[in-house]
């Protein structure tokens, strides 16, 4: 989702990643809500956030670090659970690894955040295995 007035990624909306036509949609809300869905969002439909004061749209181009991962084969997915003794304890993030990089989509206090370095060691890692 893109804020058309700011010409910037809209972190309050969902993060949509496309893997050759298979979409994964991730959104964090509040301090501990995470929603992960597959192929439920129709990006050909307009976004209506006018009541909330935003003019939003779908854009295929992504923030630079995320765009650098485009075209790479997905190597792994992990659910990361924040294990530190603070207000974020138990928060779940999703990490995608590729041959030349990675992205972690995490809860940035009621919005989505993205990191491109190795996940913080305070996360407990839960690797998702392929069948």
C-alpha positions, 0 to 999 in steps of 0.5 A, a space after each residue: 500500500 502506498 500513500 499517494 500524497 506522501 509518495 511513500 510506503 504506508 506502514 499502517 496498511 498491509 504488506 503484500 508480497 507476490 511470489 509468482 502470482 501467489 500473494 501473502 498478505 501480512 498486517 500487524 495491529 495493536 501491540 499483539 495482533 498479526 494477520 497472515 492471509 493468502 490470495 485474498 486481496 484484489 489489487 485491481 480494486 481501489 483502496 478507500 481510506 478517505 474517511 481516515 484521511 488517506 489517499 492510498 493506492 497499490 504500487 508494484 515498486 517497493 521500498 529499495 531494500 525490498 525491491 532488491 529481493 525481487 526475482 529471488 527464490 524464497 529459501 525459508 520462512 520463520 515465525 519470530 517470537 519476541 522473547 525479551 521481558 518488555 511490553 513487546 514480549 510474545 509479539 510475532 514477526 515473519 522472516 523471509 530469507 532469500 539467497 541474497 538477503 532477507 526481510 522481517 516484517 514486524 509489529 512497529 507499535 500498531 503498524 508494520 515495520 520492515 528490517 533487512 538485517 539478521 533478526 534480533 537475537 532476542 527473537 525465538 525462532 520457529 522455522 516453517 518446514 516445507 512438506 
